[in-house]
Amino acid sequence: MTKSTHEGGPTAGRHRLREIIGILRRHNIIAGLTPQKLVAVLEDLGPTFVKLGQIMSMQPEIMPAEYSKEIAKLKTQATPMSAEEVRAILEGEYGPEWKEIFIELEEKPLGSASIAQVHLATIADGSRAALKIQRAGIYDTMSNDIILLRRAAKILKYTPAIGGEIDLVMVIDEMWTTTKQEMNFLTEAKNIDEFYENNKDVSFVTCPRILGKYTTSHVLVMEYIEGCPIDQAGRLVENGYDVEEIAKKLAHNYVKQIIEDGFFHADPHSGNIIIRDGKIVWIDLGMMGRLGSRDRKLISQALMAVAENDIQKLVDFIITIGVYKEKIDPIALSGDVETLLNKYGGMDFSTMDLAQIIEDLLSILRAHKISVPKGISVLGRGMATIQGTLRTLSPELNLMQIIVEYMSNDLLKHFDIKKELLSILKSLRFSLKKSIDIPAQISDTLKLLSKGIAKVHLDLSMSDDMSLKINAMLNRLVISIIIAALLIGSSLVCTTDMFPQIFGIPALGVLGFLASMFLGGWLIFSILRKK
């Protein structure tokens, strides 16, 4: 993508729009948008759209599963910035003295993505640091592309092959919000510090330390982590590591992040996990998920519902956590949940595929047009990703079994028998007191009813069809009253000498008769038409 594409005001915007339309036309997008075609389109549109595609794959509840899976394969590497561009950015952030802060800077980047690239540097005290440097003007570039893409999305939603599958405008807005947060490196620095504090007492887990005095919103300076990528199982074995043990510790730590911390890595693929000095090091913490205590409790209940084959508990979870785009059918929802649980009901924990369970559950949500809070949707994608990462180390390891074990241990760890017994005694006392009062309450109620003092309130729930019929009947009744009023009023007016007149009859009376005739004719026609 050339710089000129985004400079020059409206002319540049029109040029970029023509470029986007040309790419869409080349891929014959009007004929339909398959998952493979969507990936090809995003790659042709450049790094901005590649990044948006990666974020899109993290939102499985608003996209069909086949699209999410395909988009997750998007290339993560982008054309690196030149050494001159990197030096210009550093000078813009730190001034000419940046060379005194970073006494050595390797020109070849360790990695280059759509928003930033990472360089190895030596700082003034002689220690090595990783510099995550944001691309110059990337915010404006992406902002302009988002504006144009939103315009294109409003047009594409009228195409049945596309608009029926994805709400593109909603997806774009969601992605742009996430991307803007990720482009502020001070936010990522806070994420890393919080993650470190949450795991400082875990002997086998850590993350890079932030060099806060050098970090800005566009340059993230952190400890350089040199180790073995977690997906290189052969190299780990050569270095004396037990890959089965690493897999178990990784799984337990990720479950801890979700259930205990409520703050978890949103993209736990193998490229973001390194083994160094016997520790699991989590890197690239720009995209994090967050869950409140209520959501964590509900998720635990949902997982136990699957484990216990409890239909109602899982339905309650969906209704409680979901955001409804339209009225749901509880009977149909219960039927779909029952089908889901029947699929897994006879399985042992060790044979359950958590990624498939999540995908099946998200399919039910999509079918009933139910969306979930962002933290929950990010969690679904994160758990599916971590399961894939674990399989590269230990194909037999089952994440569902570890989750159930962790929740059981966590329940025992926080179980206080004195508090539980006291709570049970309080509940029994309250229930006993209420049960003693019931006969007296029934007697009082019957006395009030017999004297006509008490009123009974019935809240009847009607179907949409019945509600529409009653509304139609009421509308006809109102129109009939209006017709009668017009006839009576017009007749009274005609007995006067009111001017102006038409053929010796007051004009207002004539207009009233005509209006009543029109409404009466329409009412008769509508009644006959409805039979």
C-alpha positions in Angstrom: 0.0 0.0 0.0 1.6 3.2 -1.1 1.7 6.3 1.1 0.0 8.4 -1.6 -3.1 6.3 -1.2 -3.9 8.0 2.0 -2.7 11.5 1.4 -4.4 14.3 -0.5 -7.8 14.4 1.1 -10.9 13.6 -1.0 -9.0 12.7 -4.1 -6.9 10.1 -2.3 -10.1 8.8 -0.7 -11.7 8.3 -4.1 -8.6 6.7 -5.4 -8.5 4.2 -2.5 -12.2 3.5 -2.9 -11.7 2.7 -6.6 -8.9 0.4 -5.6 -11.1 -1.4 -3.1 -13.9 -1.7 -5.7 -11.5 -3.0 -8.3 -10.3 -5.7 -5.9 -13.8 -6.7 -5.0 -14.7 -6.8 -8.7 -11.7 -8.9 -9.6 -12.7 -11.5 -7.0 -16.3 -11.4 -8.4 -17.7 -10.8 -4.9 -21.2 -10.1 -6.1 -21.4 -13.8 -7.0 -21.0 -14.7 -3.3 -18.5 -14.6 -0.5 -16.9 -17.9 0.4 -14.5 -18.2 3.3 -11.6 -18.8 0.9 -12.6 -15.8 -1.2 -12.8 -13.5 1.8 -9.3 -14.4 2.9 -8.0 -13.7 -0.6 -9.8 -10.3 -0.7 -8.4 -9.3 2.7 -4.8 -10.2 1.7 -5.2 -8.2 -1.6 -6.5 -5.2 0.3 -3.2 -5.0 2.3 -1.9 -5.0 5.8 -4.8 -3.0 7.3 -7.4 -5.5 6.2 -5.2 -8.4 7.2 -5.1 -7.1 10.7 -8.9 -6.6 10.7 -9.3 -10.1 9.4 -7.3 -11.5 12.3 -9.5 -9.6 14.8 -12.6 -10.8 12.9 -11.5 -14.4 13.5 -11.6 -13.6 17.2 -15.4 -12.9 17.0 -16.9 -16.4 16.3 -20.3 -15.5 17.6 -20.9 -13.0 14.8 -19.5 -15.0 12.0 -20.2 -18.5 10.7 -17.6 -21.1 12.0 -16.3 -21.8 8.5 -15.4 -18.1 7.9 -13.7 -17.8 11.3 -11.6 -20.9 10.7 -10.4 -19.7 7.3 -9.7 -16.2 8.4 -7.5 -17.5 11.2 -5.1 -18.7 8.5 -4.3 -15.1 7.3 -0.7 -14.4 7.0 0.7 -12.6 10.0 3.8 -11.2 8.4 3.8 -7.8 6.6 6.4 -6.0 4.5 8.8 -4.5 7.0 9.6 -0.8 7.4 12.9 0.4 6.1 15.7 1.3 8.5 15.3 4.9 7.7 11.6 4.8 8.6 12.4 3.1 11.9 15.0 5.7 12.8 12.6 8.6 11.9 10.0 7.1 14.2 12.4 6.8 17.1 13.6 10.4 16.6 10.0 11.6 16.6 9.4 9.8 19.9 12.6 10.5 21.8 14.3 13.3 19.8 17.9 13.2 18.5 19.1 11.7 21.8 17.4 8.4 21.0 20.8 7.1 20.0 22.0 7.7 23.6 19.1 5.6 24.9 19.4 2.7 22.4 23.2 2.5 21.8 22.7 -0.4 19.3 19.8 -1.1 17.1 19.6 -4.1 14.8 18.2 -3.0 11.4 16.6 -6.3 10.5 13.4 -6.8 12.5 12.7 -9.9 14.5 9.1 -9.8 13.1 6.9 -7.4 11.1 3.1 -7.2 11.4 0.4 -4.9 10.1 0.6 -2.5 13.0 4.1 -2.7 14.3 7.4 -4.5 14.0 9.9 -5.6 16.6 13.6 -4.8 16.7 16.4 -6.0 19.0 18.3 -3.2 20.7 20.9 -2.6 23.4 20.0 0.1 25.9 22.4 2.4 27.7 23.0 0.1 30.7 24.1 -2.7 28.3 21.0 -4.9 28.6 19.1 -6.2 25.6 15.6 -5.0 24.9 12.9 -5.7 22.3 11.4 -2.6 20.7 7.9 -2.9 19.4 7.7 0.1 17.0 4.4 1.2 15.5 4.2 2.0 11.8 4.2 5.7 11.0 0.7 7.0 10.2 -0.9 3.6 10.7 -3.8 5.1 12.7 -4.8 7.5 9.9 -4.2 4.8 7.3 -6.5 2.4 9.1 -9.1 5.1 9.9 -9.4 6.1 6.2 -9.7 2.4 5.2 -12.3 1.8 7.8 -14.4 4.7 6.6 -14.3 3.4 3.0 -14.9 -0.2 4.1 -17.9 0.8 6.1 -19.3 2.5 3.0 -18.7 -0.7 1.0 -20.3 -2.8 3.7 -23.5 -0.7 3.6 -23.7 -1.5 -0.2 -22.8 -5.2 0.2 -25.4 -5.9 2.9 -28.1 -5.6 0.1 -26.4 -8.5 -1.7 -28.3 -11.7 -0.6 -25.2 -13.9 -0.8 -23.3 -11.6 1.6 -25.8 -9.6 3.7 -27.7 -12.6 4.9 -24.5 -14.2 6.3 -22.7 -11.4 8.0 -23.6 -8.0 9.5 -20.5 -6.4 8.0 -21.1 -2.9 9.5 -21.3 -4.4 13.0 -18.2 -6.5 12.4 -16.2 -3.5 11.2 -17.2 -1.3 14.1 -16.3 -4.0 16.6 -12.9 -4.6 15.0 -12.1 -0.9 14.8 -12.7 -0.5 18.5 -10.4 -3.4 19.3 -7.7 -2.2 16.9 -7.6 1.3 18.4 -7.0 -0.2 21.8 -4.3 -2.4 20.5 -2.5 0.6 18.8 -2.0 2.3 22.2 1.1 0.6 23.5 0.7 2.1 26.9 -2.4 -0.1 27.2 -0.4 -3.1 26.3 2.3 -2.1 28.9 -0.5 -2.1 31.5 -1.7 -5.5 30.3 1.8 -6.9 30.7 2.2 -5.5 34.2 -1.2 -6.8 35.3 -0.5 -10.3 33.8 2.9 -10.3 35.6 1.3 -9.5 39.0 -1.4 -12.2 38.5 1.3 -14.9 37.8 4.2 -13.7 40.0 3.6 -16.6 42.4 3.4 -19.2 39.7 6.9 -20.6 39.6 6.7 -21.9 36.0 5.0 -18.9 34.3 6.2 -15.3 33.5 6.1 -12.6 30.8 8.5 -9.9 29.6 9.1 -7.0 32.0 8.3 -3.5 30.7 11.0 -0.8 30.7 8.5 1.9 31.6 10.7 4.9 31.5 11.4 4.3 27.8 7.9 3.1 26.7 5.6 5.5 24.8 2.2 5.1 23.1 4.0 4.3 19.8 7.1 2.4 21.1 6.9 -0.4 23.5 10.3 -1.2 25.2 10.4 -4.5 27.0 12.8 -7.3 28.2 14.1 -9.4 25.3 13.0 -13.0 25.6 15.4 -15.5 24.1 14.2 -19.1 24.3 12.6 -22.0 22.4 9.2 -21.6 20.7 6.7 -23.9 22.3 5.8 -25.6 19.0 9.4 -26.9 18.5 8.8 -30.1 20.5 11.9 -31.8 19.1 14.2 -29.0 20.2 12.6 -28.9 23.7 13.2 -32.6 24.1 16.8 -32.1 23.1 17.2 -29.4 25.7 15.9 -31.9 28.4 12.3 -30.7 28.7 9.3 -33.0 29.2 6.8 -31.7 26.6 3.9 -33.6 28.4 4.7 -31.7 31.6 4.9 -28.4 29.7 1.5 -29.0 28.1 -0.2 -29.8 31.4 1.3 -26.7 33.1 0.3 -24.5 30.1 -3.2 -25.8 30.3 -3.5 -25.3 34.0 -2.2 -21.8 33.8 -4.6 -20.8 31.0 -7.5 -22.2 33.0 -6.3 -20.2 36.0 -6.2 -17.0 33.9 -9.8 -17.6 33.0 -11.4 -18.8 36.2 -9.3 -17.3 38.9 -7.9 -14.1 37.3 -10.6 -13.2 34.8 -7.8 -11.7 32.7 -6.5 -14.0 29.9 -4.4 -14.1 26.8 -6.8 -13.7 23.9 -4.5 -15.2 21.2 -2.7 -18.1 22.8 -1.2 -19.6 19.6 2.2 -21.2 19.7 4.0 -18.1 18.3 3.1 -16.2 21.5 4.5 -18.8 23.9 8.3 -19.3 24.5 10.1 -21.7 26.9 13.0 -20.1 28.7 15.0 -21.4 31.7 12.2 -23.9 32.6 9.5 -21.3 32.5 6.5 -20.7 30.1 6.9 -17.1 28.9 3.8 -15.4 27.5 4.5 -12.7 24.9 2.5 -10.3 22.7 -0.1 -9.3 25.3 -1.7 -6.6 23.2 -5.0 -8.6 22.8 -6.3 -9.7 26.2 -9.7 -10.9 27.4 -11.4 -9.8 30.6 -14.2 -11.5 32.5 -16.1 -10.2 35.6 -16.8 -12.4 38.6 -20.4 -12.9 37.4 -19.3 -14.1 34.0 -16.7 -16.4 35.4 -19.3 -18.0 37.7 -21.7 -18.4 34.8 -19.1 -20.0 32.6 -18.2 -22.5 35.3 -21.9 -23.3 35.6 -22.2 -23.7 31.8 -19.2 -26.1 31.7 -20.6 -28.1 34.6 -24.0 -28.2 32.8 -22.3 -29.8 29.8 -20.4 -32.2 32.1 -23.7 -33.1 34.0 -25.9 -33.1 30.8 -28.2 -30.5 32.5 -30.3 -29.0 29.7 -32.1 -26.4 31.8 -28.8 -25.1 33.4 -27.3 -24.6 30.0 -30.4 -22.8 28.7 -30.4 -20.6 31.7 -26.8 -19.7 31.0 -27.6 -18.7 27.4 -30.6 -16.6 28.4 -28.7 -14.9 31.2 -25.5 -14.1 29.3 -27.0 -13.5 25.8 -28.0 -10.3 24.0 -31.0 -10.9 21.9 -31.5 -9.3 18.4 -35.0 -10.5 18.3 -37.5 -12.5 20.5 -36.2 -16.0 21.2 -38.3 -19.2 21.1 -37.5 -20.9 24.4 -38.9 -24.3 23.3 -36.8 -24.3 20.1 -33.7 -23.2 22.1 -34.2 -26.0 24.7 -34.5 -28.5 21.8 -31.3 -27.4 20.2 -29.5 -27.4 23.6 -30.9 -30.9 24.3 -29.5 -32.1 20.9 -26.1 -30.6 21.8 -26.0 -32.3 25.2 -27.2 -35.6 23.8 -24.2 -35.5 21.4 -21.8 -35.2 24.4 -23.8 -36.7 27.2 -22.4 -40.2 26.9 -18.8 -39.1 26.7 -16.1 -39.1 29.3 -14.3 -35.8 30.0 -11.1 -37.3 28.5 -12.8 -37.7 25.1 -14.7 -34.4 24.9 -13.4 -31.9 22.3 -13.8 -28.5 23.9 -13.2 -26.6 20.7 -16.0 -28.6 19.0 -18.3 -28.0 22.0 -17.7 -24.2 21.8 -18.3 -24.3 18.0 -21.6 -26.2 18.4 -22.7 -23.8 21.1 -21.9 -20.8 19.0 -23.8 -22.3 16.1 -26.9 -22.5 18.4 -26.4 -18.8 19.4 -26.2 -17.8 15.7 -29.2 -19.8 14.8 -31.3 -18.0 17.4 -29.7 -14.6 16.7 -28.2 -14.3 20.2 -24.9 -12.5 20.7 -22.7 -12.6 23.7 -20.6 -10.0 25.6 -17.1 -9.4 24.1 -15.3 -11.1 26.9 -17.2 -14.3 26.3 -16.7 -14.3 22.6 -13.0 -13.7 22.9 -12.8 -16.5 25.4 -14.5 -18.9 23.0 -11.8 -18.2 20.4 -9.0 -18.3 22.9 -10.0 -21.7 24.3 -10.2 -23.2 20.8 -6.8 -21.7 20.0 -5.1 -23.0 23.2 -6.5 -26.5 22.6 -4.8 -26.4 19.2 -1.5 -25.3 20.8 -1.7 -28.0 23.4 -2.1 -30.7 20.7 1.2 -29.8 19.2 2.8 -30.9 22.5 0.5 -33.6 23.8 -2.2 -34.9 21.4 -3.8 -36.9 24.2 -4.1 -34.0 26.7 -7.8 -32.9 27.1 -8.5 -29.4 28.1 -12.1 -30.1 29.2 -10.9 -32.6 31.7 -8.4 -30.2 33.1 -11.0 -27.5 33.4 -13.3 -29.8 35.4 -10.4 -30.9 37.7 -9.4 -27.3 38.2 -12.9 -26.2 39.1 -13.3 -29.1 41.5 -9.9 -28.3 43.2 -10.8 -24.6 43.3 -14.2 -25.5 45.0 -12.4 -27.6 47.6 -9.7 -25.0 48.2 -12.3 -22.3 49.0 -14.7 -24.6 50.8 -15.2 -23.6 54.5 -17.3 -26.3 56.3 -18.3 -23.9 59.1 -19.6 -21.3 56.7 -21.4 -23.9 54.7 -23.1 -25.5 57.8 -24.1 -22.0 59.1 -25.6 -21.1 55.6 -27.6 -24.4 55.6 -28.9 -23.8 59.1 -29.9 -20.3 58.2 -31.8 -21.6 55.1 -33.5 -24.3 57.1 -34.6 -21.8 59.8 -35.9 -19.4 57.2 -37.8 -22.2 55.3 -39.3 -23.6 58.5 -40.5 -20.2 59.6 -42.1 -19.6 56.2 -43.8 -23.0 56.2 -45.4 -22.4 59.6 -46.8 -19.1 58.3 -48.3 -20.7 55.1 -51.6 -21.9 56.6 -52.3 -18.6 58.3 -51.5 -16.7 55.1 -53.9 -19.0 53.0 -56.7 -18.4 55.6 -56.2 -14.6 55.5 -56.2 -14.6 51.7 -59.4 -16.7 51.5 -61.2 -14.3 53.9 -60.2 -11.3 51.8 -61.4 -13.0 48.6 -64.8 -14.0 50.2 -65.4 -10.3 51.2 -64.4 -9.0 47.7 -61.4 -7.1 49.2 -58.6 -8.9 47.5 -57.9 -8.8 43.8 -56.2 -11.5 41.7 -53.8 -10.3 39.1 -53.2 -12.6 36.1 -50.3 -11.9 33.8 -51.2 -13.7 30.5 -48.5 -14.0 27.9 -49.9 -13.9 24.3 -48.3 -15.1 21.2 -47.3 -12.5 18.6 -50.1 -13.7 16.2 -52.8 -13.3 18.9 -51.5 -9.9 19.9 -51.7 -8.7 16.2 -55.3 -10.0 15.9 -56.4 -8.1 19.0 -54.7 -5.0 17.8 -56.5 -5.2 14.5 -59.9 -5.7 16.2 -59.2 -2.6 18.5 -58.2 -0.5 15.4 -61.5 -1.4 13.6 -63.4 -0.5 16.8 -61.7 2.9 17.0 -62.4 3.6 13.3 -66.1 2.6 13.8 -66.4 5.1 16.7 -64.7 7.8 14.5 -67.2 7.1 11.6 -70.1 7.3 14.0 -68.8 10.6 15.5 -68.3 12.1 12.0 -71.9 11.1 10.9 -73.5 12.6 14.0 -71.3 15.7 14.0 -71.9 16.3 10.2 -75.7 15.8 10.7 -75.7 18.5 13.4 -73.7 20.9 11.3 -76.1 20.4 8.4 -79.0 21.7 10.5 -77.3 25.1 10.8 -76.8 28.0 8.4 -73.0 27.8 8.6 -71.0 29.2 5.7 -69.5 28.5 3.3 -72.0 26.2 1.8 -72.2 23.7 -1.1 -75.6 23.4 -2.8 -77.1 25.1 0.3 -75.5 22.6 2.7 -72.7 23.7 5.1 -69.3 22.7 3.5 -68.0 21.3 6.9 -71.0 18.9 7.1 -70.3 17.7 3.5 -66.7 17.1 4.3 -67.7 15.2 7.4 -70.1 13.0 5.4 -67.4 12.3 2.7 -64.8 11.4 5.3 -67.2 9.0 7.1 -68.1 7.4 3.7 -64.4 6.9 2.9 -63.6 5.4 6.2 -66.7 3.2 6.2 -65.9 1.9 2.7 -62.3 1.2 3.7 -63.5 -0.6 6.9 -66.0 -2.8 4.9 -63.4 -3.6 2.3 -60.8 -4.6 4.9 -63.3 -6.9 6.7 -64.3 -8.6 3.5 -60.7 -9.0 2.4 -59.8 -10.7 5.7 -62.9 -13.0 5.4 
